Amino acid sequence: MNSASRCLLVFASVLYCAGALAQAYPSRPIRIVVPYTPGGFTDVTTRIVAAELMKSVGQNIIIDNRPGANSIVGVEIVSKSAPDGYTLVSVIPAHAANQTLYPKLPYHSVNSFAPVSLAASAPLILCVTNSLPATSVKELVALAKSRPGKLSFASSGVGASAHLSMELLMMMTGISMVHVPYKGTAPALIDLTAGQVQVMFDVPSSMLPHAKAGKIRALAMASEKRYSAAPELPTISESAVPGYASGSWVGFLAPANTPREVVAKLGKEMMAIVNRPDVRERFIQIGIEPVGNSPAEFTVFLKNEVAKWEKVIRTANVKVDQ
């Protein structure tokens, strides 16, 4: 057998093994780490996708909530897990921001992972506690300017989209408020309802039910256009700050060096799930915009997010305690 024939044989063997690996996967339960508390946007989105993924691959999907350190605790666990496709993590914009926020981050937000799919995006809604005398963004800005550094805003963590979106709003309006980070949306929302903090951004699925129940006051949407589930709410751009827009998203990552065939299979399954009419409708009903893209597309998106939030973090001089 000549060298050319041997090369062809090796190449064919590699293709065969790759195909066999993809067909055999998964042969046991898959764990998805959610680096936040149960009940928030990340957790809800993950559970919707996981429930359908369990049906399509024929294996149990275990949701493992590991909040802490602005998602670093949970994400680090996955970065150090075996790259076999049996441990994934769901991440949001904070994951991209952490690359700039933490010089000693124990992993790289892009290079330490194999992006699988961007599942969904969501607009943000700006809400205030009922005791705050502001019924519009214009009134909130005026109030904040009259009390520089006196109002506080909550977020699900330093570097989360809710945090950086407020930093962007403060940059564009010249106001100053104190940031109070929490370990997830749920505890932050509890304190907003109780009046312990005055202002908060988060996704409609978390905030709108409380606003409609009269527990907090919704002022405006951070999206480019009005939100179909609450068309009475203006956008921040149209009501007070022209050009302002921000939002959140949820994507899935596997550890770096996970076999491409496994990542491709997971990506294909997730894309199919998110683009099913019934799943899309479930997302839309709770204020989540279905996306569902390929591993390659999510990789490009994630790199762009790291660059985007790096600019905001450095301009606003956002710092974290380490």
Phi, psi and omega in degrees: 000126180281173185297323180296319180294320179297320179298317179296322180294316178297315181298317179296322179295319179298315179298320180295315180296320179296317179295319179295321179298314181296322181291323182285335183277137354266147180248004178205172183301149178252136177256131174245115178277128174252112186279031179218170179290157178297149172100343180276183182304313181297314182295313182298313180299316180300317183292325177295312180294317183297320181299321180281326178296323179301321179290318187285331181258351176074024178226153176294145175244120182261123177268125184238099179283118180230073181288160175138142176053045176056043176084352185296323181303307182291318182293322179297322178304316182288322180300333182258004180280162178299132181279066184239003178088003182260000174224120180236169175221142175259132185231162180231185182307333178302327180298318178290321181291328183299334180299328178267323184293326186241097180301333181254031178305131185284012177200170175256133187300336178249306189292337182274004186222163173247101180301136183256303181193143171272111187281316188201162173230168180204142174287168175249149178241137181264121181232158176229160176290150186298333183281350181279127182281063177218124181246005178207167178295321180299318179290323178296315179298316180297319179295316180296323178292328180280345180228063184302126178075007182263328179276153179238149176233143182262158172206168180281001177154157177298127180090353176292160181300325178297324178288306185293331176295324177288323176300319179296318179296318179295322177298319185281341182248347180078016179266167180224123177228159181270130180275130175240099181279146178236170176269064180117167183288319187304309179293329178294319181293325177300315181287329175295316179298323181278352180085011178288332171232159189257331189223150179198140169259142165191183184282153181302325182299331178271320191266321190298319178301322179289324178292317181292334178276357178081013181278333175219171182246123177273133182255314186192165176262145178273357182285169180287332179228165183297151183274129186298330181281348178212064185297344179287342180276126177285167171275159177298323181298314183282336186266332184202331187230085183306133177091354181283136175198140177201164181194183180234175179200164176227129178225164182245137180234149170246164177298151176303150179074008170297134182310135183303324182294324178290315178299317180297319180294315178299315179299318180296317180296315182292321177300316181295319180297308184295332182267003174288138183305320182291322179288318178303319181293321178297318178298310185299323181297333180252018173083021180248132180267115180293140179240283178068085179237181185276165176304320180294317180294320179292326178299313179297316180301314183297319177298319179294323179294319177301315180293319181299309184284337174300318180297315180295316182298316182288322179293318181275355180055048179287131180233155175233152176281130182236000000 
